[in-house]
Amino acid sequence: MGKRVILNKAKPILISLCFIGVGLSVGSLVDAADSDFEKFKQQRKAEVSQFNQSKKAEFKKFRDEYLAEYDAYRGELLKFWSVPEQSSSEVEVIYTQDKQTRVKIDALTQQVVIENLTDEVIDQDVIISKLKADPNTRVLLTNINNQASLTDEKNIVNTLIDQPSEVVAEKVINEQIDTQQQQMLSQLDVQQSIEEIEIEIAAKVTPSKAKSLEIKSKLKQVNEINKQSQKRKKIADKQVEALVKINPTYKKTQVNTMRLPEDYLYKLSKDYLSFYQKQSSEMNIPLSLLLAISYAESTFDPKAKSHIPAFGLMQIVPRSAGMDVARKFYRKNQAPTSIELYQPNINIRYGAGYLSILNEQYLDGIDDPTSRQYCVIAAYNTGAGNIAKTFNGGNNRSIKQAYSKINALSPDQVYSKLMKRLPYPETQKYLAKVSKLEAKYQHQINQWNLSE
């Protein structure tokens, strides 16, 4: 008994000692693990920060190169055209390779304006033959190959007019640069929430601290964009001044105005319709809206790119719409590449996905579907934050606070307020164009054979 008692007493002591030993080992391991984890966090923070900076630098380089190329091309156009018009949110402009002829297309008015540099009236058929042979305009003529639309005398106006003065040129050039500046500033607003999330992830800071860092980051970028725009205006001024000194003798312009065929919009989109139909069904987005936005963004050029930078049919911006869709639908924290976005099926999925996020997440508190669609269209261009600011006033980007104000208005009143108070005129033009195109597509789609 006594022996057993002694053994029973000794056993707990041995067990306690074992636990002490294990405890020491675990403590050491925990300390080591904490240290390793802290190193991992710091390394991860550095990696995310480095990746973000690398991406920003990459996009800035792309933007700078794009705009430099745009400005250089304008300089080439100025040698022939006193007003070097280029594509805008309202009209698509295409030049022939020799820059002697340009075609301006307006899908809303269904009008094509062909301007040809000449001092003598040239036969209509000669101009059309040139456009059909030129690689820049060949595809366009394929889509409007309805001879009636090209040769009906009622639709053709042959006139020779003098080119405007350099004063008009300066005004148009400055408007082009201002528009591009607005587009870049608007995208900074879209990216604000993305920046905030990434700062939190990278720095492990509180939301309020992240907001402060994000605002500083945005102010820095705004300053860079404003400086760049001022620099570009000075370059443009020098281009115009250089031409004024040599006083080029500009040819007159022969203007031919024609009507687009009724099936023009269908021909532009028919190669991609199956992709649009699939995403319209899966994302619950009207087919007419997908097509209207695609026309406004790229006129259905799958290789389209812009200085934002944005890519492809629906002009997806990797760091805003691209990142939002990647996180929600692909469960990854990685923006799509330009190579991916040049593929029509991928691009349309990202565009439809972003519209779905706007419609069902960011703007889901807007009750009336027509009012919500107006806001979705504008937000696709400038972000939900600017929609909130439009109705809240000031710099209040809370969309939840804007819901009650929007819901108190009729759809027509919502549209009117957006057109008057959106922060950027470019977004106002975008909303007007897409809304009209959407109505046009809605009417025409019923006449298309979508089963082909």
C-alpha positions in Angstrom: 0.0 0.0 0.0 2.8 2.4 1.1 4.7 1.6 -2.0 1.8 2.1 -4.1 1.1 5.5 -2.4 4.7 6.6 -3.0 4.4 5.6 -6.6 1.1 7.4 -6.9 2.6 10.6 -5.4 5.7 10.4 -7.6 3.7 10.0 -10.8 2.0 13.4 -10.8 5.4 15.0 -10.1 6.9 13.3 -13.2 3.9 14.3 -15.3 4.2 17.9 -14.1 7.8 18.0 -15.0 7.0 16.6 -18.4 4.4 19.3 -18.9 6.9 21.9 -17.8 9.3 20.6 -20.4 6.7 20.5 -23.1 5.5 23.9 -22.1 9.0 25.3 -22.5 9.3 23.7 -25.9 5.9 24.9 -27.1 6.7 28.4 -25.8 9.9 28.5 -27.8 8.1 27.2 -30.8 5.4 29.8 -30.4 8.0 32.6 -30.1 9.7 31.2 -33.2 6.4 30.9 -35.1 5.4 34.4 -34.1 8.7 35.7 -35.3 8.4 33.8 -38.6 4.8 34.9 -39.1 5.8 38.5 -38.5 8.6 38.2 -41.1 6.1 36.6 -43.5 3.6 39.5 -42.9 6.4 42.1 -43.5 7.5 40.2 -46.6 3.9 39.9 -47.9 3.4 43.6 -47.2 6.5 44.4 -49.2 5.5 42.1 -52.0 2.0 43.6 -52.3 3.4 47.1 -52.2 6.0 46.3 -54.7 3.5 44.6 -57.0 1.1 47.6 -56.8 3.9 50.1 -57.5 5.0 48.0 -60.4 1.5 47.8 -61.8 1.0 51.6 -61.4 4.4 52.2 -63.1 3.4 49.8 -65.9 0.1 51.5 -66.5 1.6 55.0 -66.2 4.2 54.0 -68.8 1.5 52.7 -71.1 -0.6 55.9 -70.7 2.4 58.2 -71.3 3.4 56.3 -74.4 -0.2 56.2 -75.7 -0.6 59.9 -75.2 2.8 60.7 -76.8 1.8 58.6 -79.8 -1.6 60.4 -79.9 0.1 63.8 -79.8 2.6 62.9 -82.5 -0.2 61.7 -84.8 -2.0 65.0 -84.2 1.2 66.7 -85.4 1.2 64.6 -88.6 -2.5 65.4 -89.2 -1.8 69.2 -88.8 0.4 69.1 -91.9 -2.8 68.4 -93.9 -5.8 69.3 -91.8 -6.0 72.7 -90.0 -8.4 71.0 -87.4 -7.0 67.5 -86.6 -10.2 65.8 -85.4 -9.9 62.5 -83.7 -12.4 60.0 -82.4 -14.5 61.2 -79.4 -17.4 59.8 -77.3 -19.7 61.3 -79.9 -18.2 60.5 -83.3 -15.8 57.9 -84.6 -13.1 59.4 -86.9 -11.0 57.2 -89.3 -8.2 58.5 -91.6 -6.8 56.8 -94.7 -3.2 56.0 -94.6 -2.1 59.0 -96.6 -4.2 61.2 -94.3 -5.9 62.8 -97.3 -9.4 61.5 -96.5 -11.3 61.0 -93.2 -14.5 59.3 -92.4 -16.7 60.4 -89.5 -19.4 58.0 -88.3 -22.3 58.8 -86.1 -24.4 55.7 -85.3 -27.1 57.8 -83.6 -28.0 59.9 -86.6 -27.0 57.0 -88.9 -24.8 59.4 -90.8 -21.4 59.0 -92.5 -19.5 62.2 -93.4 -16.5 61.7 -95.8 -14.1 64.6 -96.0 -11.5 64.5 -98.8 -8.7 67.1 -99.2 -8.9 68.5 -102.7 -9.2 71.8 -104.6 -11.4 70.2 -107.3 -14.6 68.1 -106.9 -13.7 64.4 -107.2 -16.2 61.8 -108.4 -18.0 60.0 -105.6 -17.1 56.6 -107.0 -13.4 57.4 -107.0 -13.5 58.3 -103.3 -15.4 55.2 -102.4 -12.9 53.0 -104.4 -10.1 54.6 -102.4 -11.8 53.9 -99.1 -12.4 50.3 -100.1 -8.8 49.8 -101.0 -7.3 51.5 -97.9 -6.5 49.2 -94.9 -7.7 51.8 -92.4 -11.2 52.1 -93.9 -11.7 48.8 -95.7 -13.6 47.1 -92.9 -15.8 50.1 -92.4 -16.8 50.0 -96.1 -17.5 46.3 -95.8 -20.1 47.1 -93.1 -21.7 49.8 -95.2 -21.5 48.0 -98.5 -25.2 48.6 -99.3 -24.8 50.5 -102.5 -28.0 52.4 -102.0 -26.6 54.0 -98.9 -23.5 55.1 -100.8 -24.9 56.2 -104.1 -28.4 57.5 -103.5 -28.3 61.1 -104.7 -30.7 62.2 -101.9 -28.0 61.2 -99.3 -25.0 62.7 -101.0 -23.9 66.3 -100.8 -20.8 67.4 -102.7 -19.4 70.7 -101.4 -15.9 72.2 -101.3 -15.2 74.3 -98.2 -12.2 76.2 -96.9 -10.4 74.7 -93.9 -10.8 76.6 -90.6 -8.1 78.8 -89.2 -5.5 77.8 -86.6 -7.7 79.5 -83.9 -10.3 76.8 -84.4 -7.6 74.2 -84.4 -6.3 75.4 -81.0 -9.8 75.2 -79.6 -10.4 71.7 -80.8 -7.0 70.4 -79.7 -7.5 71.9 -76.2 -10.9 70.2 -76.0 -9.3 66.9 -76.9 -6.7 67.2 -74.2 -9.3 68.3 -71.7 -11.5 65.3 -72.5 -8.7 62.9 -72.0 -7.8 64.7 -68.7 -11.4 64.3 -67.5 -11.3 60.6 -68.4 -8.1 60.0 -66.4 -9.5 62.0 -63.4 -12.7 60.1 -63.6 -10.9 56.8 -63.5 -9.1 57.9 -60.3 -12.5 58.2 -58.7 -13.4 54.7 -59.9 -10.3 53.3 -58.4 -10.6 54.9 -55.0 -12.3 51.9 -53.4 -9.7 49.5 -55.0 -6.9 51.6 -53.6 -8.4 51.6 -50.2 -8.7 47.8 -50.1 -5.2 47.3 -51.3 -3.7 49.7 -48.8 -5.5 47.9 -46.0 -4.3 44.5 -47.3 -0.7 45.7 -47.8 -0.2 47.8 -44.7 -2.5 46.1 -42.2 -3.9 49.5 -41.2 -7.3 50.6 -40.0 -9.9 51.7 -42.6 -9.6 55.3 -41.5 -5.8 55.3 -41.9 -6.2 53.5 -45.2 -8.5 56.3 -46.3 -6.0 58.9 -45.4 -3.3 57.1 -47.3 -5.6 56.6 -50.3 -6.5 60.3 -50.4 -2.8 61.3 -50.4 -2.2 58.8 -53.2 -5.1 60.2 -55.2 -4.0 63.9 -54.7 -0.6 63.0 -56.0 -2.0 61.3 -59.1 -4.4 64.2 -59.7 -1.4 66.6 -59.6 0.5 64.4 -62.1 -2.4 64.2 -64.5 -3.0 68.0 -64.4 0.7 68.7 -64.9 0.8 66.2 -67.8 -2.2 67.9 -69.5 -0.7 71.4 -69.2 2.5 70.0 -70.7 0.6 68.5 -73.6 -1.2 71.7 -74.3 2.2 73.4 -74.6 3.4 70.8 -77.0 0.2 71.3 -79.0 0.7 75.1 -79.0 4.2 74.6 -80.4 2.9 72.2 -83.1 0.4 74.9 -84.3 3.0 77.7 -84.0 5.5 75.8 -86.1 2.9 75.4 -88.8 1.8 79.0 -88.7 5.5 80.0 -89.3 5.8 77.9 -92.5 2.2 79.0 -93.5 1.1 75.7 -95.2 -1.3 76.0 -98.1 -4.2 73.8 -97.0 -6.3 72.2 -99.6 -10.0 72.7 -99.5 -12.3 69.9 -98.2 -14.8 68.0 -100.3 -17.6 66.9 -98.1 -19.9 63.9 -98.9 -22.7 63.0 -96.5 -24.4 59.6 -96.7 -26.7 57.5 -94.6 -25.7 54.3 -92.8 -27.6 51.2 -93.8 -30.2 49.9 -91.4 -28.3 46.8 -90.6 -25.0 48.6 -89.8 -25.2 48.0 -86.0 -26.0 44.3 -86.5 -23.0 43.9 -88.9 -20.6 45.5 -86.4 -21.6 43.1 -83.6 -22.6 39.9 -85.3 -19.2 38.1 -84.9 -19.6 38.4 -81.1 -23.3 38.1 -80.6 -23.2 34.6 -79.1 -20.8 35.8 -76.4 -23.0 38.8 -75.6 -26.1 36.6 -75.5 -24.5 34.2 -73.1 -23.3 36.9 -70.7 -26.6 38.7 -71.0 -28.4 35.6 -69.8 -25.8 34.6 -67.1 -25.4 38.1 -65.6 -29.0 39.2 -66.1 -28.0 42.3 -68.1 -30.1 43.4 -71.1 -28.4 42.4 -74.4 -29.2 45.9 -75.7 -27.3 47.5 -72.9 -24.2 45.3 -73.4 -24.2 46.2 -77.1 -24.8 49.9 -76.6 -21.8 50.1 -74.1 -19.6 48.1 -76.5 -20.4 50.4 -79.4 -19.8 53.5 -77.3 -16.5 52.1 -75.9 -14.9 50.5 -78.9 -17.2 50.4 -81.9 -16.7 46.6 -81.6 -13.0 46.6 -82.1 -11.6 43.7 -80.0 -8.1 45.2 -80.1 -9.2 48.7 -79.0 -7.1 50.4 -76.3 -7.1 53.8 -74.6 -4.8 55.9 -72.4 -6.7 55.1 -69.2 -5.5 52.3 -69.9 -8.5 50.2 -71.0 -8.7 47.3 -73.4 -10.9 45.4 -75.8 -14.6 45.5 -76.8 -16.0 46.8 -73.5 -12.8 48.8 -72.6 -12.1 47.1 -69.3 -9.8 49.0 -67.0 -7.7 46.3 -65.3 -7.3 48.0 -61.9 -11.0 49.0 -61.4 -13.6 47.0 -63.3 -11.1 44.2 -64.0 -10.2 43.9 -60.3 -13.8 44.0 -59.1 -14.8 41.2 -61.4 -11.7 39.1 -60.6 -12.5 39.3 -56.9 -16.2 38.6 -57.2 -16.4 36.0 -59.9 -12.9 34.5 -60.1 -12.1 34.7 -56.4 -8.6 36.1 -57.1 -6.8 39.3 -56.1 -5.3 39.7 -59.6 -6.4 42.1 -62.4 -6.7 40.7 -65.9 -3.9 41.3 -68.4 -4.3 43.2 -71.7 -3.7 39.9 -73.5 -6.7 38.4 -71.8 -8.9 41.4 -72.3 -8.2 41.4 -76.1 -10.0 38.1 -76.2 -13.7 38.9 -77.0 -15.3 36.2 -74.8 -13.2 37.1 -71.8 -13.6 40.8 -72.3 -17.4 40.5 -72.6 -17.5 38.4 -69.4 -15.6 41.1 -67.5 -17.8 43.9 -68.9 -21.1 42.0 -68.1 -19.7 41.1 -64.7 -18.9 44.7 -63.9 -22.3 45.8 -65.0 -23.8 43.0 -62.8 -21.7 44.3 -59.8 -22.9 47.9 -60.4 -26.6 46.8 -60.8 -26.8 44.2 -58.0 -24.3 45.4 -55.5 -23.2 49.0 -55.7 -26.5 50.5 -56.9 -29.0 47.8 -55.8 -30.8 50.2 -53.5 -32.2 52.2 -56.4 -35.8 51.0 -56.7 -36.9 52.0 -60.2 -35.1 49.8 -62.9 -34.9 52.7 -65.4 -33.4 55.1 -62.8 -31.0 52.3 -61.8 -30.0 51.7 -65.5 -29.2 55.4 -66.0 -27.0 55.3 -62.9 -25.3 52.0 -64.0 -24.5 53.5 -67.4 -22.9 56.6 -65.8 -21.1 54.5 -63.1 -19.6 52.3 -65.8 -17.8 55.4 -67.0 -17.1 57.2 -63.8 -17.7 54.9 -60.8 -20.5 54.6 -58.2 -18.9 57.2 -56.0 -19.5 60.0 -58.5 -23.1 58.9 -58.8 -23.4 59.4 -55.0 -21.7 62.8 -55.2 -24.2 63.9 -57.9 -27.2 63.4 -55.6 -25.6 64.0 -52.2 -23.7 67.1 -53.2 -20.2 68.1 -52.1 -17.7 65.3 -51.9 -20.1 62.8 -50.2 -19.4 59.4 -52.0 -21.8 57.4 -49.8 -24.1 55.7 -52.3 -26.3 54.4 -49.4 -27.1 58.0 -48.5 -27.9 58.8 -52.1 -30.5 56.0 -52.4 -33.3 57.9 -50.7 -32.7 61.0 -52.8 -32.7 59.0 -56.1 -35.7 57.0 -55.1 -37.7 60.2 -54.5 -37.2 61.2 -58.1 -38.8 59.9 -61.3 -36.5 58.3 -63.9 -36.7 61.4 -66.1 -35.7 63.5 -63.1 -32.8 61.1 -62.3 -31.6 61.4 -65.9 -31.9 65.2 -65.8 -29.9 65.5 -62.6 -27.2 63.2 -63.9 -26.9 65.2 -67.0 -26.6 68.5 -65.1 -24.5 67.5 -62.0 -22.2 64.6 -62.9 -18.7 65.8 -62.2 -17.4 65.5 -65.7 -19.0 66.7 -69.0 -17.5 63.6 -70.7 -19.6 61.3 -68.5 -22.7 63.4 -69.3 -22.1 62.8 -73.1 -21.4 59.2 -72.4 -24.7 58.7 -70.6 -26.6 60.5 -73.4 -25.0 58.4 -76.1 -25.3 55.0 -74.4 -28.9 55.6 -73.4 -29.9 56.5 -77.0 -27.9 53.6 -78.4 -29.6 51.2 -75.9 -33.0 52.3 -77.1 -31.9 51.9 -80.7 -30.6 48.4 -80.1 -33.7 47.5 -78.1 -35.8 48.3 -81.2 -33.5 46.7 -83.7 -32.7 43.4 -81.8 -36.3 42.3 -82.4 -35.6 42.3 -86.1 -32.3 40.3 -85.9 -32.0 36.5 -86.3 -30.2 35.7 -83.1 -30.3 32.0 -83.7 -27.7 32.2 -86.5 
